[in-house]
Amino acid sequence: MEKVRCAWCEKDDLYKKYHDEEWGKPVYDDETIFEFLILESFQAGLSWYTILSKRNNFRKAFDHFDYKKVAAYSENRRVNE
């Protein structure tokens, strides 16, 4: 039986994976909620697909969305620290 998907996710495998594994599912853990807060913040003016395609870069830049580490960032923190 073929999986039923929304039309918006048929673009490619990245969207399909997001649709099948994450979209519309409740999230309760702080790290994942923080991850989506960051991703949604950067999404302003961009497509969600663009953000998803850069997700690994965001993970690196934000210490795998560890909100405790991010809260301790100094004003002078550089991305490659």
C-alpha distances in whole Angstrom, upper triangle without the diagonal:
4,6,9,12,16,18,20,18,17,20,20,18,21,20,16,17,20,17,15,18,21,21,21,22,25,28,31,32,35,34,31,32,35,33,31,35,36,33,33,37,37,34,37,37,34,31,28,27,30,31,27,28,32,31,32,35,35,35,38,40,39,39,36,36,39,40,43,44,44,46,49,48,52,53,53,50,49,45,46,48
4,6,9,13,14,17,15,13,17,16,15,18,17,13,15,17,14,12,16,18,18,19,20,24,26,29,31,33,32,29,30,33,31,29,32,33,30,30,34,34,31,34,34,31,27,25,23,27,27,24,25,29,28,29,32,33,32,35,37,37,37,34,34,37,38,41,42,41,44,46,46,49,50,51,47,46,42,43,45
4,6,10,12,14,12,11,15,15,13,15,14,10,12,14,11,9,12,15,14,15,16,20,22,26,27,30,29,25,27,29,27,25,29,30,27,27,31,30,28,30,31,28,24,22,21,24,24,21,23,26,25,26,30,30,29,32,34,34,34,31,31,33,35,38,39,38,40,43,43,46,47,48,44,43,40,41,43
4,7,9,12,11,11,14,15,14,16,14,11,13,14,10,9,13,15,13,14,16,19,22,25,27,30,29,25,26,29,27,25,28,29,26,26,29,29,26,29,29,27,23,21,20,24,24,21,23,26,25,27,30,30,30,33,35,34,35,31,31,34,35,38,39,38,40,43,43,46,46,47,44,43,40,41,43
4,6,8,7,8,11,12,12,13,10,8,11,11,8,8,12,13,11,12,14,18,20,24,26,28,27,23,24,26,24,22,25,26,23,22,26,26,23,25,25,23,19,17,16,20,20,18,20,23,22,24,27,27,27,30,32,31,32,29,28,31,32,36,37,35,37,40,40,43,43,44,41,40,37,38,40
4,6,6,7,11,12,13,14,10,9,12,12,8,10,13,13,11,11,14,18,20,24,26,28,27,23,23,26,23,21,23,25,21,20,24,24,21,22,22,20,17,15,15,18,19,17,19,22,22,24,27,26,27,30,31,30,32,29,28,31,32,36,36,34,37,40,39,42,42,43,40,39,36,38,40
4,6,6,8,11,13,14,10,10,14,13,10,13,16,16,13,15,18,21,23,27,29,30,29,25,26,28,25,22,25,26,22,21,25,24,21,22,22,19,16,15,14,18,19,17,19,22,22,25,27,27,28,31,32,31,33,30,30,33,34,37,38,36,38,41,40,43,43,43,41,40,36,38,41
4,6,7,10,12,12,8,9,12,11,9,12,15,14,12,14,17,20,22,25,27,28,27,23,23,25,22,19,22,22,19,18,21,20,17,18,18,16,12,11,10,14,15,14,16,19,19,22,24,23,25,28,28,28,30,27,27,30,31,34,35,33,35,38,37,39,39,40,37,36,33,35,37
4,5,7,8,8,5,5,9,8,6,9,12,12,10,13,15,19,20,24,25,26,25,21,22,23,21,18,21,21,18,18,21,20,17,19,19,16,13,11,9,13,14,12,14,17,17,20,22,21,23,25,26,26,28,25,25,28,29,33,33,31,34,36,35,38,38,39,36,35,31,33,35
4,6,8,9,7,6,10,11,9,11,14,15,14,16,19,22,24,27,28,30,28,24,25,27,24,22,25,25,21,21,24,23,20,22,22,19,15,14,12,15,17,15,15,19,19,21,24,24,25,28,29,29,31,28,28,31,32,36,36,34,37,40,38,41,41,41,39,37,33,35,37
4,7,8,7,8,11,11,11,13,16,16,15,18,20,24,25,28,29,30,28,24,25,26,23,21,24,24,20,20,23,21,18,20,19,16,13,12,9,12,15,13,13,16,17,20,21,22,23,26,27,28,29,27,27,30,32,35,35,33,36,38,37,39,39,39,37,34,31,32,35
4,6,6,6,9,10,11,12,14,15,15,18,20,24,24,28,28,29,27,23,25,26,22,21,24,23,20,21,23,22,19,22,21,18,14,13,10,12,14,12,11,15,16,17,20,21,22,24,25,26,27,25,25,29,31,34,33,32,35,37,36,38,38,38,35,33,30,31,34
4,5,5,6,8,10,10,12,13,14,17,19,22,22,26,26,27,24,21,23,24,21,20,23,23,19,21,24,22,20,23,23,19,16,14,11,14,15,11,11,15,15,16,18,20,20,22,24,25,26,23,24,27,29,32,32,30,34,36,34,37,38,38,35,32,29,30,32
4,5,5,6,9,10,11,11,12,16,17,20,20,23,23,24,21,18,20,21,17,16,20,19,15,17,20,18,16,20,20,16,13,11,8,10,11,8,8,11,11,12,15,16,16,19,21,21,22,19,20,23,25,29,28,27,30,32,31,34,34,34,31,29,25,26,29
4,5,5,6,9,10,10,10,13,15,18,19,22,23,24,22,18,19,21,17,16,19,19,15,16,19,18,15,18,18,15,12,9,7,10,11,8,9,13,12,15,17,17,18,21,22,22,24,21,21,24,26,29,29,28,30,33,32,35,35,35,32,31,27,28,31
4,5,5,6,8,10,10,13,14,18,19,22,23,25,23,19,21,22,19,18,21,21,18,19,22,21,19,22,22,19,15,13,11,14,15,11,12,16,15,17,20,20,20,23,25,25,26,23,23,26,28,31,31,30,33,35,34,37,38,38,35,34,30,31,33
4,5,5,6,8,9,13,13,16,17,20,20,22,20,17,19,20,17,16,20,20,17,18,21,21,19,22,23,20,16,13,12,15,14,10,12,15,13,15,18,18,18,21,23,22,23,20,20,23,25,28,28,27,30,33,32,35,36,36,33,31,28,29,31
4,6,5,5,6,10,11,14,14,17,18,19,17,14,15,17,14,13,16,17,13,14,18,17,15,19,20,17,14,11,10,13,12,8,11,13,11,14,17,16,16,19,21,20,21,18,18,21,22,26,26,25,27,30,29,33,33,34,31,30,26,28,29
4,6,6,5,8,10,13,14,18,19,21,20,16,17,19,17,15,18,19,16,16,20,20,17,20,21,18,15,12,11,15,14,11,14,17,15,17,20,19,20,23,24,24,25,21,21,24,25,28,29,28,30,33,32,36,36,37,34,33,30,31,33
4,6,7,9,9,13,15,18,19,21,20,17,18,21,18,17,20,21,18,19,23,23,20,23,25,22,19,15,15,18,17,14,16,19,17,19,22,21,21,24,26,25,26,22,22,25,26,29,30,29,31,34,34,37,38,39,36,35,31,33,34
4,7,9,8,11,12,15,16,18,17,13,15,18,15,14,18,19,17,18,21,21,20,23,25,22,19,16,15,18,16,13,16,18,15,17,20,19,18,21,23,22,22,19,19,21,23,26,27,26,28,31,31,34,35,36,33,32,29,30,32
4,6,6,9,9,13,13,15,14,11,12,15,12,11,14,16,14,14,18,18,17,20,22,20,17,13,14,16,14,12,15,16,14,16,19,17,17,20,22,20,21,17,16,19,20,23,24,23,26,28,28,32,33,34,31,30,27,29,30
4,6,9,10,14,15,17,16,13,13,16,14,11,14,16,14,13,17,18,16,18,20,18,15,12,13,16,14,12,15,17,15,18,20,19,19,22,23,22,23,20,18,21,22,25,26,25,27,30,30,33,34,35,32,32,28,30,32
4,7,9,13,15,17,17,14,13,16,15,13,15,18,16,15,18,20,18,20,22,20,18,14,16,19,17,15,19,20,18,21,23,21,21,25,26,24,25,22,20,23,23,26,28,26,28,31,31,35,35,37,34,34,31,33,34
4,6,10,12,15,15,12,12,15,15,12,15,18,16,16,19,21,19,22,24,23,20,17,18,21,19,16,20,21,18,21,23,21,21,24,25,23,24,20,19,21,21,24,26,25,27,30,30,34,35,36,34,34,31,33,33
4,7,10,12,13,10,10,14,14,12,14,17,16,16,19,21,20,22,25,24,22,18,20,23,20,18,22,23,19,22,24,22,21,24,25,22,23,20,18,19,19,22,24,24,24,28,29,32,33,35,33,33,30,32,33
4,6,8,10,7,7,10,11,10,12,15,14,15,17,19,19,21,24,23,22,18,20,22,19,17,21,21,17,19,22,19,18,21,22,19,20,17,14,16,16,18,21,20,21,24,25,29,30,32,29,30,27,29,30
4,7,9,8,7,10,12,12,13,16,17,17,19,21,21,24,27,26,25,21,23,25,21,20,24,23,20,21,23,20,19,22,23,20,20,17,15,15,15,17,20,19,20,23,24,28,29,32,29,30,28,30,29
4,6,6,6,9,10,11,12,15,16,17,19,21,21,24,27,26,25,22,23,24,21,20,23,22,18,19,21,18,16,19,20,17,16,14,12,12,12,14,16,16,17,20,21,25,27,29,26,27,25,27,26
4,6,5,6,8,10,10,12,14,15,16,18,20,22,25,25,24,21,23,24,20,19,22,21,17,18,20,17,15,18,18,14,14,12,9,9,8,10,13,13,13,16,18,22,23,25,23,24,22,24,24
4,5,5,6,9,10,11,12,14,15,17,18,21,24,23,23,19,21,21,18,17,19,18,14,15,16,13,11,14,15,11,11,9,6,6,7,9,11,11,13,15,16,20,22,24,21,21,19,21,21
4,5,5,6,9,10,10,12,14,15,16,19,22,21,20,17,18,19,15,14,17,16,13,14,16,13,11,15,15,12,13,10,8,9,10,13,14,14,15,18,19,23,24,26,23,23,21,22,23
4,5,5,6,9,10,10,12,14,15,17,21,20,20,16,19,19,16,15,19,18,14,16,18,14,13,17,17,14,15,12,9,11,10,13,15,14,15,18,19,22,23,25,23,24,21,24,24
4,5,5,6,9,10,11,13,14,16,20,19,19,16,19,19,15,15,18,16,13,15,15,12,11,14,14,10,12,10,7,8,7,10,12,10,11,15,15,19,20,22,19,20,18,21,21
4,5,5,6,9,10,11,12,15,18,17,17,14,16,15,12,12,14,13,9,11,12,9,8,12,12,9,10,8,5,8,9,12,13,11,13,16,16,20,20,22,19,19,17,19,20
4,5,5,6,8,10,10,13,16,15,14,11,14,14,10,11,14,13,10,13,14,11,11,15,14,12,14,12,9,12,12,15,16,14,16,19,19,22,23,24,22,22,19,22,23
4,6,5,6,9,10,12,15,15,15,13,16,16,12,13,16,15,13,15,15,12,13,16,14,12,14,13,10,12,11,14,15,13,14,17,17,20,20,22,20,21,19,22,22
4,6,5,6,9,11,14,14,14,12,15,14,10,12,14,12,10,13,12,8,10,13,11,9,12,11,8,11,10,14,14,11,13,16,15,18,18,19,17,17,15,18,19
4,5,5,6,9,12,11,11,9,11,10,7,8,11,9,8,11,11,8,10,13,12,11,14,12,10,14,13,17,17,14,16,19,18,21,21,22,19,19,16,19,21
4,5,5,7,10,10,10,8,12,11,8,10,13,12,11,15,15,12,14,17,15,14,17,16,13,16,15,19,19,16,18,21,20,23,22,24,22,21,19,22,24
4,5,6,10,10,12,11,14,13,10,13,15,13,13,16,15,12,14,16,14,13,17,16,13,16,15,18,18,15,16,19,18,20,19,21,19,19,17,21,22
4,6,8,8,10,9,12,10,7,11,13,10,11,14,12,10,13,15,12,12,16,16,14,17,16,20,19,16,18,20,18,20,19,20,18,18,15,19,21
4,6,5,7,6,9,8,6,9,12,11,11,15,14,12,15,17,15,15,19,18,16,19,19,22,22,19,21,24,22,24,23,24,22,21,19,22,24
4,6,8,9,12,11,10,13,15,14,15,18,17,15,18,20,18,18,21,21,19,22,21,24,24,21,22,25,23,25,23,24,23,22,21,24,26
4,7,9,12,10,11,14,15,15,16,20,18,17,20,22,20,20,24,23,22,25,24,28,27,24,25,28,26,27,25,26,25,24,22,25,28
4,6,8,7,7,11,12,12,13,17,16,15,18,20,18,19,22,21,20,24,24,27,26,23,25,28,26,27,26,27,25,24,21,24,27
4,5,5,7,9,10,11,13,16,16,15,18,20,20,20,23,22,21,24,24,28,28,25,27,30,28,30,29,29,27,26,23,26,28
4,5,5,6,9,10,10,14,15,13,16,19,18,18,21,19,18,22,22,26,25,23,25,28,26,29,28,29,27,25,22,25,27
4,5,5,6,9,10,13,14,14,16,18,19,19,22,19,19,23,24,27,27,24,27,30,28,30,30,30,28,26,23,25,27
4,6,5,6,9,12,12,12,15,16,16,17,20,18,18,22,23,26,25,23,26,28,26,28,27,27,25,23,20,22,25
4,5,5,6,10,10,9,11,14,13,14,17,15,15,18,19,23,22,19,22,24,23,25,24,25,22,21,17,20,22
4,5,5,8,10,9,11,14,14,15,17,14,14,18,19,23,22,20,23,26,24,27,27,27,24,23,19,21,23
4,6,8,9,10,12,13,14,16,18,16,16,20,22,25,24,22,25,27,25,28,27,27,24,22,19,20,23
4,6,5,6,9,10,11,12,14,13,14,17,19,22,21,19,22,24,22,24,24,23,21,18,15,16,19
4,5,5,6,9,10,10,12,10,11,14,16,19,18,16,20,22,20,23,23,23,20,18,15,16,19
4,5,5,6,9,10,11,9,11,14,16,19,17,16,20,21,20,22,23,23,19,17,14,14,16
4,5,5,6,9,10,10,11,14,16,19,17,15,19,20,18,20,20,20,16,14,10,11,14
4,5,5,6,8,8,8,12,13,16,14,12,16,17,15,18,18,18,15,14,10,12,14
4,6,5,6,4,6,9,11,14,12,11,15,16,15,18,19,19,16,14,11,12,14
4,6,5,6,8,10,13,15,12,12,15,16,14,17,18,17,14,12,8,9,10
4,6,8,9,11,12,14,11,10,13,14,12,14,15,14,11,9,6,8,9
4,6,5,7,8,10,8,7,10,11,10,13,14,14,11,11,8,10,11
4,5,6,8,10,7,7,11,11,10,14,16,16,12,12,10,10,10
4,5,9,11,9,10,13,14,14,17,19,19,16,15,13,13,14
4,6,9,8,8,10,13,12,16,18,19,15,16,13,15,15
4,5,5,6,9,10,11,15,17,18,15,16,14,16,15
4,5,5,6,9,10,14,16,18,15,17,15,17,16
4,5,5,7,9,13,15,17,15,17,16,18,16
4,5,5,7,10,13,14,12,14,13,14,12
4,5,5,9,11,13,10,12,11,14,12
4,6,9,11,13,12,14,14,17,15
4,6,10,11,10,13,14,16,13
4,7,8,6,9,11,13,10
4,5,5,9,12,13,11
4,6,9,12,14,13
4,6,10,12,10
4,7,9,7
4,6,6
4,6
4
